Amino acid sequence: MDAIKQQLSKPIVAGIVGLAIGIIFGLVVLGWWLFPVQWEDATPAQLNHDWKVEYMRMAVEAFGYTQDATTAQLRYQALGEDAKAILTEVVSDPGNLTTDLLLAFTGAALAEEPVSTEAGTPAATAPVEEATGDGMRTFLIIVCVIGLLAAAALFVFLYLRSRRSALPVAESGEVEVEQPMPEQMAGVEYPYQAASSSALARFMAAYTLGNDAFDDSFSIESHNGEFLGECGVGISETIGVGDPKRITAFEVWLFDKNDIQTVTKVLMSSNAYNDGNTRQRLASRGEPVLVEPGINVELETQTLRLIARVVDMAYGDGAFPSESFFSRFVLDLSVSQKA
């Protein structure tokens, strides 16, 4: 006992012991026992991948009932930088969601935000959610801070008292810490454009990196169920070796039962299109087209017309030339009969 008292008589030891007791009391007794911390108000962006996909499906279903484009856009943006990849995954595996509903939701989610029409009036900003702080949690934080400050003050006091001959310690200046600003959501690149209401059929084809067997085809039928032809999108050219395959060009095609040939166009990455040898070689499969966000590619046969619109696209990166292969690619296929 005397040895303990002797050790505690040393200012440094007493300060360390006091600090340890304060931390243990604040963390264990108050933090874990009396007032345990409860996490709440998490955002959809903090969900794991599977729940993000489920959240996106529910957002699409809700849009089908409400047709509220603003709410759909907010729910889409709530997933943060993963929103496009999650939406593409849902489009690839729609489940019980219809193509028309997915197209409508994609258009609403990727639409440009409205700009204020009044001069000098800034665009409306999203409302900031009010903090719903728990009273117990606030009390816990205050008690812990007070305990730590008291322990630190005791340590400093005992340390300074032991140095009777030391010079006064200068007060340290306050340091202002600049808080990081939240990342701003990237501007929307692909505004939705409604397809013609006279479309005979509409389909959506979505590719993501790793889908090496990507090859979507769709049957085209008249309103009375008569078979008219087929259309689809598939892999035309890859770059490099190994898995996953890196797609540098896609083929979009249209078959008409009343025509003698299948019309094909090759949608090429920027790198492939600007390479003369590659473009010339792929031209034997169909007309080369440089892929750009939002472009329309038109194919015509004797009785059918297909408009393929690039809804979304992204290039991959790595040890390959810039803009040489796709990591994400979504096409809206709209088929109509020629008059």
MOVENJO-V870759 format. One record per residue. N is the residue number from 0. PSI is psi in radians with two decimals (* if undefined). NEAR is the number of other ideal C-beta (glycine too) atoms within 10 Angstrom. Layout:
n | psi | near
N | PSI | NEAR
N | PSI | NEAR
This chain:
n | psi | near
0 | -0.74 | 5
1 | -0.63 | 6
2 | -0.67 | 7
3 | -0.76 | 10
4 | -0.66 | 8
5 | -0.71 | 10
6 | -0.70 | 12
7 | -0.31 | 12
8 | -0.26 | 10
9 | 2.21 | 13
10 | -0.75 | 18
11 | -0.79 | 12
12 | -0.76 | 14
13 | -0.69 | 18
14 | -0.74 | 19
15 | -0.75 | 13
16 | -0.77 | 17
17 | -0.71 | 19
18 | -0.74 | 17
19 | -0.74 | 11
20 | -0.73 | 12
21 | -0.75 | 19
22 | -0.80 | 15
23 | -0.77 | 11
24 | -0.79 | 15
25 | -0.70 | 19
26 | -0.89 | 13
27 | -0.96 | 11
28 | -0.91 | 12
29 | -0.84 | 18
30 | -0.68 | 18
31 | -0.37 | 10
32 | -1.14 | 9
33 | -0.84 | 12
34 | 1.23 | 19
35 | 2.51 | 11
36 | 2.35 | 12
37 | 2.16 | 8
38 | 2.33 | 6
39 | 3.04 | 9
40 | 0.57 | 8
41 | 2.68 | 8
42 | 2.80 | 10
43 | -0.48 | 19
44 | -0.31 | 14
45 | 0.02 | 11
46 | 2.79 | 17
47 | 3.05 | 7
48 | -0.81 | 11
49 | -0.69 | 8
50 | -0.48 | 11
51 | -0.74 | 22
52 | -0.75 | 19
53 | -0.67 | 13
54 | -0.74 | 18
55 | -0.70 | 26
56 | -0.76 | 17
57 | -0.63 | 11
58 | -0.70 | 25
59 | -0.76 | 26
60 | -0.74 | 14
61 | -0.67 | 15
62 | -0.59 | 22
63 | -0.51 | 16
64 | -0.71 | 7
65 | -0.52 | 10
66 | 0.50 | 12
67 | 1.78 | 13
68 | -0.64 | 17
69 | -0.81 | 11
70 | -0.69 | 14
71 | -0.71 | 23
72 | -0.72 | 20
73 | -0.72 | 13
74 | -0.64 | 22
75 | -0.79 | 23
76 | -0.37 | 16
77 | -0.34 | 16
78 | -0.02 | 23
79 | -2.49 | 14
80 | -0.23 | 10
81 | -0.03 | 16
82 | -0.81 | 21
83 | -0.77 | 21
84 | -0.69 | 19
85 | -0.76 | 22
86 | -0.70 | 26
87 | -0.69 | 22
88 | -0.69 | 17
89 | -0.69 | 23
90 | -0.66 | 25
91 | -0.58 | 16
92 | 1.34 | 10
93 | -0.33 | 15
94 | -2.17 | 7
95 | 0.16 | 7
96 | 2.38 | 17
97 | 2.75 | 12
98 | -0.74 | 16
99 | -0.70 | 12
100 | -0.73 | 15
101 | -0.71 | 22
102 | -0.74 | 21
103 | -0.74 | 19
104 | -0.73 | 28
105 | -0.75 | 25
106 | -0.75 | 19
107 | -0.71 | 20
108 | -0.61 | 24
109 | 0.07 | 20
110 | 2.62 | 18
111 | 2.49 | 12
112 | 2.46 | 14
113 | 2.56 | 10
114 | 2.46 | 9
115 | 2.41 | 10
116 | -0.21 | 6
117 | 2.36 | 6
118 | 2.39 | 5
119 | 0.01 | 5
120 | 2.12 | 9
121 | 2.73 | 8
122 | 2.58 | 8
123 | 2.46 | 10
124 | 2.73 | 7
125 | 2.42 | 8
126 | 2.50 | 6
127 | 2.23 | 6
128 | 2.38 | 8
129 | 2.46 | 6
130 | 2.37 | 6
131 | 0.85 | 7
132 | 2.43 | 11
133 | 2.36 | 12
134 | -0.71 | 8
135 | -0.70 | 14
136 | -0.71 | 15
137 | -0.77 | 11
138 | -0.73 | 13
139 | -0.78 | 18
140 | -0.75 | 16
141 | -0.80 | 10
142 | -0.76 | 17
143 | -0.76 | 18
144 | -0.77 | 11
145 | -0.75 | 12
146 | -0.76 | 20
147 | -0.71 | 14
148 | -0.68 | 11
149 | -0.75 | 13
150 | -0.72 | 21
151 | -0.71 | 14
152 | -0.71 | 12
153 | -0.73 | 17
154 | -0.81 | 18
155 | -0.74 | 13
156 | -0.82 | 13
157 | -0.62 | 17
158 | -0.74 | 15
159 | -0.62 | 13
160 | -0.53 | 9
161 | -0.29 | 12
162 | 1.19 | 10
163 | -0.51 | 6
164 | 0.00 | 4
165 | 2.77 | 9
166 | 2.71 | 6
167 | 2.49 | 6
168 | 2.22 | 10
169 | 2.53 | 6
170 | 2.36 | 6
171 | 2.43 | 6
172 | 2.66 | 6
173 | 2.47 | 6
174 | 2.15 | 5
175 | 2.14 | 6
176 | 2.15 | 6
177 | 2.14 | 5
178 | 2.38 | 6
179 | 2.44 | 6
180 | 2.52 | 6
181 | 2.59 | 6
182 | 2.39 | 8
183 | 2.46 | 6
184 | 2.36 | 11
185 | 2.53 | 8
186 | 2.56 | 7
187 | 2.31 | 14
188 | -0.42 | 13
189 | 1.49 | 19
190 | 2.46 | 11
191 | 2.43 | 21
192 | 2.17 | 12
193 | 2.38 | 8
194 | 2.86 | 17
195 | 2.42 | 11
196 | -0.22 | 6
197 | 0.09 | 9
198 | 2.36 | 14
199 | -0.65 | 17
200 | 2.65 | 19
201 | 2.42 | 18
202 | 2.81 | 21
203 | 2.25 | 21
204 | 2.23 | 24
205 | 2.28 | 24
206 | 2.44 | 24
207 | 2.63 | 18
208 | 2.26 | 17
209 | -0.30 | 10
210 | 1.32 | 15
211 | -0.31 | 12
212 | 0.39 | 7
213 | 2.11 | 18
214 | 1.60 | 12
215 | 2.28 | 17
216 | 2.59 | 13
217 | 2.45 | 18
218 | 2.39 | 13
219 | 2.16 | 23
220 | 2.68 | 14
221 | 3.04 | 11
222 | -0.39 | 8
223 | 0.20 | 5
224 | 0.10 | 6
225 | 2.33 | 9
226 | 2.22 | 10
227 | -0.50 | 19
228 | -2.81 | 21
229 | 2.80 | 17
230 | 2.90 | 27
231 | 3.11 | 20
232 | 2.40 | 25
233 | 3.10 | 17
234 | 2.28 | 17
235 | -0.71 | 21
236 | 2.49 | 19
237 | 2.91 | 14
238 | 2.47 | 17
239 | -3.02 | 13
240 | 2.94 | 7
241 | 3.06 | 6
242 | 2.56 | 7
243 | 2.84 | 14
244 | 2.50 | 18
245 | 1.91 | 21
246 | 2.16 | 25
247 | -0.18 | 27
248 | 2.51 | 25
249 | 2.74 | 24
250 | 2.22 | 18
251 | 2.30 | 24
252 | 2.78 | 20
253 | 2.17 | 24
254 | 2.28 | 20
255 | 2.16 | 23
256 | -0.35 | 14
257 | 0.02 | 10
258 | 2.86 | 15
259 | -0.06 | 7
260 | 2.82 | 9
261 | 2.23 | 16
262 | 2.32 | 20
263 | 2.47 | 16
264 | 2.50 | 21
265 | 2.03 | 24
266 | 1.98 | 27
267 | 2.60 | 23
268 | 2.89 | 28
269 | -0.72 | 16
270 | -0.76 | 17
271 | -0.70 | 27
272 | -0.64 | 20
273 | -0.08 | 13
274 | 1.93 | 17
275 | -0.72 | 8
276 | -0.77 | 8
277 | -0.77 | 20
278 | -0.70 | 16
279 | -0.68 | 10
280 | -0.72 | 13
281 | -0.31 | 21
282 | -0.38 | 12
283 | -0.30 | 7
284 | -0.38 | 15
285 | 2.96 | 19
286 | 2.18 | 13
287 | 2.42 | 19
288 | 2.27 | 18
289 | 2.15 | 13
290 | 2.24 | 22
291 | 2.64 | 10
292 | 2.26 | 12
293 | -0.01 | 15
294 | 2.71 | 13
295 | 2.29 | 11
296 | 2.14 | 18
297 | 2.31 | 12
298 | 2.41 | 22
299 | 2.44 | 14
300 | -2.85 | 21
301 | -0.68 | 13
302 | -0.10 | 14
303 | 2.67 | 25
304 | 2.26 | 19
305 | 2.23 | 27
306 | 1.99 | 18
307 | 2.05 | 26
308 | 2.30 | 20
309 | 1.77 | 19
310 | -0.70 | 25
311 | 2.55 | 21
312 | 2.69 | 23
313 | 2.48 | 17
314 | 2.63 | 18
315 | 2.98 | 16
316 | 3.09 | 11
317 | -2.68 | 9
318 | 0.87 | 5
319 | 2.81 | 15
320 | 2.69 | 15
321 | 2.42 | 9
322 | 0.80 | 17
323 | -0.36 | 21
324 | 2.77 | 24
325 | 2.41 | 21
326 | -0.34 | 19
327 | 2.43 | 18
328 | 2.13 | 25
329 | 2.23 | 24
330 | 2.40 | 23
331 | 2.06 | 25
332 | 2.07 | 26
333 | 2.08 | 20
334 | 2.35 | 23
335 | 2.78 | 18
336 | 2.43 | 14
337 | 2.50 | 10
338 | * | 6
